[in-house]
Structure formats: C-alpha cells, structure tokens
Amino acid sequence: MYSPADQSEPSPSQAPKHPGRPRGIYLLPNLVTTAALFAGFYAVLSANAGRFEAAALAIFAAMILDGFDGRIARMTNTQTDFGAEFDSLSDMVAFGVAPALVAYQWALTDLGKLGWLAAFVYTAGAALRLARFNTQIGIADKRYFQGLPSPSAAAIIAGSVWIGVDNGIAGGDVGLLIALFTAGAGLLMVSNFRYHSFKMLELYGRVPFVALVAVMLGFALVVLDPPIVLFLMFIGYALSGPALTLVQRRRRRVRRRRESEVGKV
C-alpha cells in the first residue's frame, strides 16, 4: 500500500550532480573554430613535409575562419565561455605555434640558436598576447587592440614565406631577415601600441557607393599578386600601431600644454 512516507528524497548518488547546467555545445561556431585549428595543424604538417606554400596558405585559411567563428556566434546568439576558450586555444595553435614552426623549418634552421630563439620569441609573444586579450574582455576599448593581433602577426610570417617560395628564394638566403620579421612580430604582439580593431565597422548598414568600388579594387589588387599584396597590407597594419600611438601621444601632449597655458592665464 502506498503511503506518503514512500515518497523519499533521492539519495546523493541519484541526484543530478550539476542541476541546471546546459548540456552539449553549439555546433556551428565551434565547427568553424575546429576548422581553423585544423588549418593551423595542417600548416605544421605541410612545413614538416617541405610544402611551405601550402603551409602559408593554410595559415591564411585559418585567419579567414577565425574571422567568422565569433561573428557566427554573435549572429546566432550562441556565445559561450567554452567557445571563447576553444577559440583562444585554436588561435594559439594556428597563429602562435604554426607560423613559428613554418618560419623555422623554411629559413631559421641554419641560424642555429638564433633561429629557434626568434621562433620562440614569436610563440611566447602570441601566448602572452592571447592571455592579455582574454583578461581585458569587457573592459578594454573595443575600437582598439593593445598590441598587434596574433592573426596579423601570423600573416606577416606566412606572407614572407609565401613570397619566398613563389619567387624561388631559398629560405636560408634570407634567414636573418625572416628572423627579424619573426621576432619583431612577436614583440609587437606584447607591445602597448594601439591598433584599430575595426569592430565598430557597420557591415549591415548603408554605405556610400564609393566604398563598394574601393572593396572591388582591393580584391583586384590582391588577385594581381596575392603574396606580395597581402604581405604589404599586413606590414602596413603592423606599422600603423606605432604611428597611431605616437600621433595620439603628441595630441595629448599638445592638449596638456594648452590646458597648462590656459591655467596660467
């Protein structure tokens, strides 16, 4: 016979361990992140096999995929802490480890300790850059990045390798130059230079017709000579950080001087 006493509370072993926790992950954004991770992994495999052009293209492919996963998550309202952490780990492989290993295999091996030191400076710079970025989410000015973004740094390395292979240049002949690019990109990532993030760019609103023409011309320039044009674009972006920081500091200096002069009057 049934009695209310029979309706006992479930034992701790029967109770759910994490009540209310959502199970599973969102497939679409994490699938794109996985593809970017695979592209970085493939770049390492291609470099080990001596196929450096394929390795450079894989890094650029990872850049494109990395630009989509966050936007897809925001558009579909599927942002999660898991996705953010997974994206950061994927970036470390695709833009931190892969470019350094590709550069080392192609041009830095003959430099000995200097070569692996330049590659390590780049990898360590990427790790520190990503860690700093993760700690500043929600508090940093969205208009700017602090330090060169790791995808842009990876593009400089991949672009230089692609140019060399495309023009039949042996990596050993430009080893010191590649070491300079590699270490320099690593140091720019951990610098305090400010870079435009372009996050405030509105892609869904109306734009002048001239903007569409400019985009078409940009695509045409890239098609003319992809490795050189892409390399110059990202080198220009890397140099824009120091230039922007110096301009902003000069403006602040002039503003303070004017304020001090007004205070004296």
C-alpha atoms as one frame of an Amber mdcrd trajectory, in Angstrom:
protein
   0.000   0.000   0.000   1.330   3.419  -0.992   1.932   5.971   1.743   3.433
   9.482   1.714   6.438   8.125   3.579   7.349   6.111   0.490   7.989   9.353
  -1.403  11.512   9.792  -0.059  14.143  12.265  -1.240  16.605  10.899  -3.840
  19.961   9.833  -2.478  23.042  11.949  -3.302  24.117   9.330  -5.807  20.774
   9.595  -7.600  20.554  13.383  -7.599  21.970  15.213 -10.628  25.494  16.439
  -9.968  25.104  19.753 -11.829  21.441  20.761 -11.828  20.604  23.439 -14.326
  23.854  23.175 -16.288  23.180  23.192 -20.049  24.431  20.076 -21.748  26.241
  19.945 -25.060  27.860  22.700 -27.125  26.717  24.783 -30.065  27.856  23.073
 -33.232  28.161  25.775 -35.880  30.590  28.290 -34.309  32.698  25.553 -32.725
  32.810  23.715 -36.045  34.341  26.791 -37.673  36.824  27.099 -34.798  37.753
  23.439 -35.270  38.355  24.094 -38.963  40.708  26.969 -38.064  42.520  24.676
 -35.630  42.866  22.042 -38.339  44.265  24.640 -40.757  46.975  25.528 -38.252
  47.746  21.855 -37.675  47.892  21.262 -41.423  50.328  24.171 -41.790  52.718
  22.432 -39.381  52.394  19.123 -41.244  52.987  20.823 -44.595  56.089  22.603
 -43.306  57.496  19.334 -41.999  56.904  17.833 -45.447  58.662  20.753 -47.169
  55.453  22.127 -48.750  55.846  25.678 -47.493  53.429  27.333 -49.907  50.662
  25.035 -48.686  51.667  25.845 -45.113  51.399  29.592 -45.756  48.015  29.188
 -47.446  46.774  27.117 -44.508  47.639  29.939 -42.098  45.735  32.435 -44.241
  42.805  29.999 -44.347  42.887  29.836 -40.539  42.726  33.643 -40.485  39.573
  33.685 -42.600  37.925  31.003 -40.473  38.919  32.784 -37.263  37.196  35.903
 -38.521  33.941  34.019 -38.996  33.516  31.938 -35.842  32.990  34.865 -33.472
  30.641  36.643 -35.870  28.624  33.463 -36.391  28.315  33.024 -32.621  27.089
  36.612 -32.196  24.692  36.412 -35.138  23.153  33.159 -33.885  23.326  34.189
 -30.212  25.435  31.132 -29.366  28.302  32.768 -27.443  29.555  30.604 -24.598
  32.555  30.529 -22.273  33.507  27.201 -23.829  33.524  28.744 -27.303  35.700
  31.641 -26.153  38.247  29.314 -24.528  38.251  26.961 -27.510  38.779  29.883
 -29.875  41.737  31.088 -27.806  43.384  27.650 -27.857  42.764  27.380 -31.599
  44.383  30.803 -32.111  47.438  29.688 -30.146  47.952  26.729 -32.473  47.091
  28.468 -35.760  48.695  31.876 -35.081  51.195  31.147 -32.326  52.783  27.762
 -32.932  52.220  27.141 -36.653  53.798  30.368 -38.044  56.863  29.988 -35.813
  57.413  26.386 -36.893  56.831  27.201 -40.572  59.343  30.064 -40.417  61.836
  27.889 -38.541  61.570  24.998 -40.988  61.864  27.277 -44.024  64.520  29.811
 -43.079  65.675  29.713 -39.457  67.158  26.218 -39.155  70.598  27.259 -40.431
  70.814  30.093 -37.891  71.165  27.674 -35.006  70.297  29.113 -31.589  69.384
  32.473 -33.099  66.810  30.774 -35.291  64.976  28.872 -32.589  65.229  31.878
 -30.275  63.442  34.070 -32.843  60.779  31.374 -33.281  60.329  31.075 -29.513
  60.047  34.847 -29.063  57.205  34.793 -31.576  55.420  31.858 -29.906  55.798
  33.325 -26.425  54.587  36.702 -27.696  51.472  35.088 -29.156  50.722  33.262
 -25.894  51.132  36.423 -23.825  49.082  38.437 -26.323  46.168  35.982 -26.143
  46.341  35.787 -22.343  46.267  39.588 -22.059  43.397  39.814 -24.526  41.345
  37.289 -22.517  41.837  39.240 -19.291  40.738  42.508 -20.907  37.456  41.264
 -22.399  34.672  43.602 -21.354  36.935  46.369 -20.017  39.128  47.318 -22.987
  38.215  49.933 -25.592  36.611  47.944 -28.414  37.852  50.420 -31.004  41.473
  49.390 -30.480  43.653  46.348 -29.840  46.543  46.590 -27.414  49.435  45.021
 -29.276  49.468  43.531 -32.757  46.705  40.890 -33.111  48.086  37.371 -33.470
  46.352  36.704 -36.836  48.037  39.787 -38.325  51.410  38.702 -36.939  50.867
  35.251 -38.433  50.012  36.852 -41.792  53.368  38.652 -41.844  55.230  35.365
 -41.346  53.050  33.407 -43.771  53.243  36.186 -46.366  57.036  36.356 -46.239
  57.314  32.576 -46.649  54.808  32.612 -49.496  56.714  35.385 -51.304  59.986
  33.480 -50.949  58.599  30.193 -52.236  56.675  31.900 -55.040  59.840  33.626
 -56.285  62.175  30.674 -55.869  64.094  32.203 -52.940  65.816  29.728 -50.640
  64.890  30.247 -47.012  68.500  30.038 -45.876  69.413  33.027 -48.061  67.021
  35.303 -46.141  67.339  33.678 -42.741  68.347  36.845 -40.883  65.518  38.832
 -42.479  62.942  36.182 -41.536  64.368  36.054 -38.011  63.860  39.826 -37.807
  60.270  39.548 -39.043  59.535  36.647 -36.686  60.977  38.186 -33.532  59.667
  41.635 -34.450  56.121  40.340 -34.896  56.368  38.558 -31.544  57.485  41.736
 -29.777  54.770  43.826 -31.445  52.157  41.415 -30.101  53.174  42.151 -26.498
  53.736  45.859 -27.059  51.439  48.617 -25.822  50.927  50.026 -29.313  47.284
  50.556 -30.204  45.827  49.096 -33.385  42.447  49.791 -34.937  40.177  46.807
 -34.318  37.574  47.736 -36.982  34.949  46.242 -34.650  32.901  49.405 -34.893
  32.647  48.980 -38.655  28.975  48.534 -39.519  28.581  45.793 -42.113  24.798
  45.725 -42.140  24.045  49.406 -42.686  24.121  51.500 -45.824  27.489  52.632
 -47.152  28.451  55.073 -49.915  28.792  53.634 -53.397  32.475  54.613 -53.362
  33.058  52.145 -50.515  31.865  49.259 -52.697  34.173  50.409 -55.504  37.086
  50.528 -53.055  36.366  46.966 -51.921  36.288  45.779 -55.537  39.616  47.492
 -56.236  41.068  45.879 -53.121  40.071  42.421 -54.333  41.560  43.190 -57.742
  44.879  44.214 -56.188  45.040  41.018 -54.143  44.347  38.890 -57.210  47.199
  40.567 -59.128  49.867  39.212 -56.792  48.357  37.681 -53.621  51.541  37.029
 -51.583  53.074  40.469 -52.105  49.849  42.433 -51.712  48.776  40.558 -48.571
  52.252  40.861 -47.071  52.361  44.618 -47.714  48.858  45.047 -46.296  49.741
  43.387 -43.001  53.152  45.031 -42.782  51.361  48.362 -43.192  48.898  47.390
 -40.465  51.775  46.351 -38.162  53.469  49.739 -38.681  50.205  51.611 -38.156
  50.267  50.736 -34.445  53.453  52.651 -33.558  52.369  55.516 -35.844  48.896
  55.726 -34.256  50.345  55.596 -30.742  52.862  58.366 -31.484  50.164  60.582
 -33.011  47.874  60.092 -30.021  50.682  60.842 -27.567  51.574  64.016 -29.439
  47.945  65.140 -29.374  47.740  64.502 -25.630  50.966  66.479 -25.126  49.615
  69.427 -27.115  46.321  69.292 -25.202  48.091  69.308 -21.828  50.295  72.197
 -22.911  47.266  74.228 -23.941  45.484  73.420 -20.684  48.520  74.465 -18.660
  48.781  77.730 -20.629  45.074  78.429 -20.057  45.537  77.723 -16.348  48.373
  80.215 -16.103  46.276  82.918 -17.763
